Amino acid sequence: MIPQLLERVRRAGALGDIVAKQDDALVLELEQGRLVRSAALRERGVNLRVLREGRSGVAGATDDDVEALVEAALAASEDGAPAEFSLPEPRPLPRVVTRIPRAAAAAADELRFLGQMVGDRLAADGRVVRVTVEQSVGSVRSANTAGLDAGYETSTLALLAEVAAPDELVVRGEVIQSDLPDGATLERLVERLRRTRRDGTEKFARTVKVGSGVQRMELEEPTTPELFAALWPLTRERRVRKRRYAVPEGSLTWEVDEFMDRTLVLAEVELPSAELQPQPPAWLAPYVVREVTDEAEYVNVNLARPDAGA
Amino acid sequence: MLDRIAEALRSSRADHTDIRCERAWTSAAAARGRRVEGLTRHRDAGGVVRCLVHGRGWGIVSFTGLDRLGEMVTRAYELALAVHAEPAPALAPVPPRELLLAHPPADDPRGVPLAERRRVLDTLTGELFGVDRRVVDLQLALRDEVVERWYVSSEGARIHELRSEGTVAAVAAAREEGVVARAVDSVALRGGWETMRGHEAWIRAVGARAVALLAAGRPRVGEMPVVLDPRAAGVMVHAALAHQLEGDLPGALPLGAAVGSEHLTVGDDPSASPLRGTLTVDDEGTPAQPTLLVQSGVVVARLHSRASAARTGEAPTGNARAASFRHIPAVRVTNFHLGRGTGSREDLLAGIRLGCYIEDARGVQVDGDRLALVVGEGRMIRDGRLAEPVRDFLVHGTRAEWLGGIEGVAGDFTWNPAAAMCARGVDGAVPVTDGAPHVRVRRLHVGGLLA
């Protein structure tokens, strides 16, 4: 279909490029370890952009009607946005791994087992644990009238977990990666420990993270002082020591962290809308050096350092 | 097409099978300032097969293209065999119907050249910039869509329908002496190409609102009575209650729950025509019907699909909606409304020494039990009258403060013609309409500045 499309664009005296994608996905939903729904998605589609007489037009379709697609893109270009660009010519491309064969080939039973394994780790009395495993195998092809024809194949494995219990918040987390989070990956479960002292009482929480980097699975659960004491030494090389103050200001609460192991104070406020800009209150404004929301080095995990303290 | 689908369905060995297929034709045009940013056309075709096997559960396959229906039925059945859902899912009974409603609009947008969209963009852009020299920027988007759907079930339902709709959305910016103000609006209408005509006065009004907002200040911060115009009241009630009345969610409100004051009456009406949420039948073939959900502050019914109705023992309400063939039907609102009361806006304003009037709610932030209305335009209320304009602030409170605090509802009910979508996680976004009259809330926190 792609050669036909490009030939048709050339005959119309236009430049053009194409992105064609197809994807096969399998989605397994488990609740309390049982498979409760099973779904598959088969999708393919193509987008065509043409440039003719200094104007561009775009059309897309999920069927095989080449003629209709080209006509729609050319019609869009007649009154489309003024544009000027050149198309990349064929050249050697770097080899990048975007599909992991074992993830692409994993059978439904393997995926279900994976979901059950995660569900088991999260199970506890009174909790409802829902796990969704989504395997997606696809390909992307990009070609143009200048002769470029390149493509790559993809595999994606998403693992989503939701834990709900009476009188507790629903906690959701997910892992998305190209490979299966198989035994080796699951062994790299990262347990991040955090303890908070508030109003004279000490609370212990255990945050479980699956994987690292862009993998995002984070589940926090209360833990016991005994377990905390057993695990705490393991974090010796990765600690943050800080004293937190909560300061109500109108309907908001500012949390001010005084770091005990360095000269640093961070103030943070949860705003009701992402569109809002934080407005430091009068008591805080004189001490604000700068906004660090987008500075990665001020995230807890990056502030952590070796600590000989408690 | 119905016969092709029925033929494929006959091969299924499941206890229940249904197939929904869809073809969509979409054209879109966008401009920024006086410059056309893009013209696009898209054709989308595909379907979804659902197989239910008793004692097992659902197997579902969605797909693009419409040429391998039999293969998709087999795959869905195989997937269902692997499931062990407990309790086993079931469907509440609904008499199967044959409805052939696919009447193309007289002014079918599929036959209108893209150049016409360009002309509409140019016309509306010229109208807007002609309003005032202080209008400095515009984002304008047009979209027209025709969707043809076929639904066939193993119970004997055969439905063929066609839906056509046009949408115009604009953001106008005005600037003067370093102050920038924006007005936002959209209109969505069911129908053919005629839905794209006659928006000149509307876009001039959007431009005039942006200019007027240059003089608007920030509201006085504090707790005070709040009066919402019908658009804002509809947005607020939708955010506070819509998902909580969708009977397939674990957190759905129970029947009998007290959720608001005696002035709070809420319903869902897919038969109100011709609105974005209007349906004849839902995506499981159940006839859509008006449902009274909250009466005098108490939940009296919930919305249901056939599956959620079977699970709860309640009746299907015709609210199983799928965002597209890529989605399976879930319980969703259609035309969601706060029922009318009596009296006028002025009756609600009377007696308020200092309060806030909300004219344009641009969204709602929901954080647990707290709702913050993002207000683009409003007025202060002083001694029972509308006073100085204010803009870009938040009005927030708990659900109890919003809904329990409703102390007056006017009789001036209107549907909001904006291009509203209701999104719900993996279930996607469906088109909806909100409706309400003016509403007065006893006391809310006004303040919190938008950048």
Contacts between the chains, C-beta under 8 A, distances in Angstrom:
chain1	res1	chain2	res2	distance
A	31	B	85	8.0
A	34	B	84	5.3
A	34	B	85	6.8
A	34	B	86	6.2
A	35	B	57	7.7
A	35	B	82	6.3
A	35	B	83	5.2
A	35	B	84	5.9
A	35	B	85	7.6
A	36	B	57	6.0
A	36	B	83	6.5
A	36	B	84	7.8
A	36	B	85	4.1
A	36	B	86	7.9
A	37	B	57	6.1
A	37	B	58	5.1
A	37	B	60	7.1
A	37	B	83	6.4
A	37	B	85	6.9
A	38	B	57	7.6
A	38	B	58	7.3
A	38	B	59	5.3
A	38	B	60	7.2
A	38	B	79	4.0
A	38	B	80	6.9
A	38	B	82	5.5
A	38	B	83	5.3
A	39	B	58	7.8
A	39	B	59	7.4
A	39	B	60	3.9
A	39	B	61	7.0
A	39	B	62	7.3
A	39	B	79	6.8
A	39	B	328	7.3
A	40	B	60	7.2
A	40	B	61	4.6
A	40	B	62	7.5
A	40	B	75	6.0
A	40	B	76	7.7
A	40	B	79	6.2
A	41	B	61	7.6
A	41	B	62	5.0
A	41	B	63	7.3
A	41	B	326	6.8
A	42	B	61	7.2
A	42	B	62	7.5
A	42	B	63	4.3
A	42	B	64	6.9
A	42	B	72	7.9
A	43	B	46	7.5
A	43	B	62	7.8
A	43	B	63	7.1
A	43	B	64	4.9
A	43	B	326	7.3
A	44	B	64	5.6
A	44	B	65	7.4
A	45	B	44	7.8
A	45	B	64	6.3
A	56	B	38	7.9
A	57	B	39	5.9
A	57	B	40	7.4
A	57	B	114	7.9
A	58	B	38	6.6
A	58	B	39	7.6
A	58	B	40	4.5
A	58	B	41	8.0
A	59	B	40	6.4
A	59	B	41	4.6
A	59	B	42	6.7
A	60	B	40	7.3
A	60	B	41	7.7
A	60	B	42	4.4
A	60	B	43	7.4
A	60	B	44	8.0
A	61	B	42	6.9
A	61	B	43	4.4
A	61	B	44	7.4
A	62	B	43	7.0
A	62	B	44	5.1
A	62	B	45	5.6
A	62	B	46	6.2
A	62	B	64	4.0
A	62	B	65	6.6
A	63	B	43	6.3
A	63	B	45	5.2
A	63	B	64	7.8
A	63	B	65	6.3
A	64	B	65	7.8
A	65	B	43	7.5
A	68	B	43	7.0
A	69	B	43	7.7
A	72	B	41	4.0
A	72	B	43	7.6
A	73	B	41	7.6
A	75	B	41	7.2
A	75	B	113	6.8
A	75	B	114	5.0
A	75	B	115	7.9
A	76	B	39	4.3
A	76	B	40	5.9
A	76	B	41	5.9
A	76	B	114	5.5
A	77	B	39	7.9
A	78	B	114	7.2
A	78	B	115	6.5
A	79	B	36	7.1
A	79	B	39	5.8
A	79	B	114	6.0
A	79	B	115	4.8
A	79	B	117	7.6
A	79	B	118	3.7
A	80	B	36	6.8
A	80	B	38	6.6
A	80	B	39	4.7
A	81	B	35	7.1
A	81	B	36	5.2
A	81	B	37	5.4
A	81	B	38	5.4
A	81	B	39	7.5
A	82	B	35	7.8
A	108	B	82	6.5
A	112	B	82	7.9
A	128	B	250	7.8
A	164	B	250	7.1
A	250	B	221	7.7
A	250	B	445	7.9
A	250	B	447	7.1
A	250	B	448	7.7
A	251	B	396	6.5
A	251	B	445	5.6
A	251	B	447	8.0
A	251	B	448	7.1
A	272	B	365	4.7
A	272	B	367	6.1
A	272	B	370	7.2
A	272	B	372	4.0
A	272	B	394	6.3
A	272	B	396	6.3
A	272	B	448	6.9
A	273	B	363	8.0
A	273	B	365	4.8
A	273	B	372	6.5
A	273	B	374	6.0
A	273	B	394	7.1
A	273	B	450	7.5
A	275	B	374	7.2
A	275	B	450	6.1
A	275	B	451	6.7
A	276	B	394	7.8
A	276	B	448	7.0
A	276	B	449	7.4
A	276	B	450	6.1
A	276	B	451	6.4
A	277	B	449	8.0
A	277	B	451	3.9
A	279	B	449	6.4
